[in-house]
Amino acid sequence: MKKIFILIVLIAFIASASIAADISGRWSGKVGDNIEIVLDIKTEGKKLLGSVSTASGSMLIVDGKVSGDSFSFTVIADGKSNPYKGKVEGENMSLTVTYQEKEYNGTLRKLKSNELSPLASRMRPQMTEYWEPVPKIVTPGPYLGMVPAPSDAVVLFDGKDLSQWKSKKDGGDAKWKVENGLFTVEKGTGDITTRQKFGDYQLHIEWKIPEDIQGQSQGRGNSGLFLQDLSNELNIPEYWYEVQILDNYNNPTYVNGQAGSIYKQNPPLVNAMRKPGEWNVYDVSYTAPRFKEDGSLFSPARVTVIHNGILVQDNYEIKGHTAYIGLPAYKAAHGKAPITLQDHGDPSKAISFRNIWIRER
């Protein structure tokens, strides 16, 4: 009987330790003299990954460690290391930040999955949208037909099926409609993502706005090309790097949200759209971000985009993830990741894609 009791106590202790060590998620609160702070963190064994956000911006966690319900990490700010340490008790976290040799203490609480932090809730989408200067319109040359995939390319869509893709929502087969050598967004079924993961690459993709498209601004043929989608890889919601897909043929919108933009970061150099009913082509050269062994950023992602034969992004340095609300940031170190096409949910007719291939570098 005594042995059974000891075994039960041991199992309960192991279970409670396991629960206590699970600190992954978003935590929000204040430290020191009313300084708002958000931790977006994830545990991998005894490692702690993620980012710290304040009103000044976001910074990557470096050298993060977890031991039971306690943790520690460092953030590099202004070239100096700033230690953090804390402890989790249920849905609350005690946190100590050392800055300029002074300690600042505070308490954070765990946010629910779709809950905005007070820091983020004061931001509005419009705060990161701008409308001027408007990129000039450049009429592209005539569409000369599909460019065949090179011999070393991975063909992501050959006109027959979506076997190279899966549903991002449930991991099952992609539910978009394949017909007549192209595929069309099946609205409401969710994004589709490649089964294979990629780092540096050259990508060719063709997309078409319906000839009878309706709507205006962002509600007109909206989708997105997520160059690397880390949402599921890192378990961080809406974490990707996006090139915008949108109908901007006689359809003004905020310029860092029009076709060919790095969404909410950098507008295209020019507006190279073809009219609805004609095929648009993106040729993309993408270099993934690099991270140091301690998890800090070594070099940001870079991208060049040619839209219908016209340069619209010239080796642009991506500032971080695509943030609809708030500012971009590199929240965690990562390697290769899938490419995703977006089921945006705007009310206009669905757009179509074809002839997608990729060459890894």
C-alpha angles and dihedrals in degrees: 000000000000091000091051091051092050090048091052091049091049093050091048091050093050091047093049091048090051092051093046092052092056100094097145114134141060121312126190134188146099135285132192116344098006096298110162115222137177126199117201102188144164132189124222106184105300093344124098119208133179143070144288120225130195133160087278094060142271131305132189121248114244128200093000117185133184127200115175106303094342129084144175138193143157133240122201112222126167088353093301131108116242115193122218127190133174151155132228123221110179109297094349132079131198111212134190121193123192113207125168089350093303125112122227119191131200149148127246132189129213114256123223118249097266098025119120118224117237086249092057096037091066089058120085127199090243091062091074097039125092132180105197145107092031114216111245119251115251116186109223123223119263119292106259099194136267117328109228117237115259118247094258096047127113106230108222094181124016097175094264112078147342096246090131091058137062138189110275090206099059107001092244128120117312109263100205118119120262116199138146095001096309138076129226132206110261098213117230096021094094137237123322122222135191118262089219124067123227140196119178114008153145113239132193119193134163124205136178134204113216112259092234095047117157133193136061143252111352092352095072120086095330123178135128142225108222105203091199121004112203098169095106096025094059098021089237113136117241095000111153144108110248139201106197122240113197142134105261097161100125089337115114121203136151104310097232087057102049127104112297094022125126089241115259090350116064131009120222117268088239140359104256099169124148117216121269113284093036127097120257120203130208120194108188133189109194131185114192122226120265126221134199122241090260090057098254121131115270099176131354126238117271131201140188117195127191113193115197090338094311125110111243102158118035111199089309117192107232110224096210140289122350105267117192088185119027133002130318119255141167099244102179142003116262145165130209119351140178126271115237136201115207131237091203100185098224113149097246126101117287121266127227137225138200145161100038120172137155138203116203117221 
